[in-house]
Amino acid sequence: MTIADTLLEVPSRAIGVDPAIVQGFVQGTTTGAVDAAKAPKGKKSTAYQRAYKRSFKRVAPKFKKRNGEWKKGGFKAAVRAAHKEAKK
């Protein structure tokens, strides 16, 4: 038994929880914190990219069928329409 196990045993008994559960929780949170710190930072999207995204979501339904599939040439037309709207 390590020092860490001993340190976790007393509080776990005080709250009436199995020491193994407390240890697993502590190890899981530490591992998650380390993984989160190592996570790569994404690049910030530009104002135009955000405007294009909003425009595309707004115009896309006009170029889709009722069942959700794209009409013939619809995706290409939606991209053009979204770019045109985002430029404004």
ZIVENVEN-V667901 format. One record per residue. SS is DSSP state (A for helix, B for strand, O for the rest). PHI is phi as a letter, one per 40 degrees, with the letter a starting at -180 (NA if undefined). D_FIRST is the distance of its C-alpha to the first C-alpha in Angstrom with 2 decimals. Layout:
# ZIVENVEN-V667901
SS/PHI/D_FIRST
SS/PHI/D_FIRST
This chain:
# ZIVENVEN-V667901
O/NA/0.00
O/c/3.79
A/c/6.85
A/c/8.21
A/c/6.15
A/c/7.05
A/c/10.40
A/c/11.07
A/c/10.49
A/c/13.45
A/c/15.97
A/c/15.37
A/c/16.16
A/c/19.08
A/c/20.61
O/g/19.91
O/b/18.09
O/c/15.33
A/d/12.00
A/c/11.98
A/c/15.47
A/c/14.80
A/c/12.14
A/c/14.76
A/c/17.44
A/c/16.05
A/c/15.42
A/c/18.84
A/c/20.64
A/c/19.42
A/c/20.50
A/c/23.71
A/c/24.46
A/c/24.17
A/c/26.38
A/c/28.83
A/c/29.18
A/c/29.99
O/c/32.50
O/c/36.01
O/c/38.47
O/c/41.51
O/c/44.98
O/c/46.93
O/c/49.81
O/c/53.27
A/c/55.60
A/c/57.76
A/c/54.90
A/c/54.05
A/c/57.76
A/c/58.16
A/d/55.22
A/c/56.80
A/c/60.21
A/c/59.05
A/c/57.40
A/c/60.64
A/c/63.05
A/d/61.10
A/d/62.15
A/c/65.80
A/b/65.31
B/b/63.44
O/c/64.81
O/c/64.19
O/c/61.52
O/g/59.52
O/c/60.61
B/c/62.27
O/c/66.06
O/c/67.71
O/g/67.21
A/c/65.44
A/c/62.28
A/c/64.36
A/c/66.63
A/c/63.73
A/c/62.28
A/c/65.69
A/c/66.25
A/c/62.86
A/c/63.53
A/c/66.98
A/c/65.67
A/c/62.82
A/c/65.34
O/c/67.28
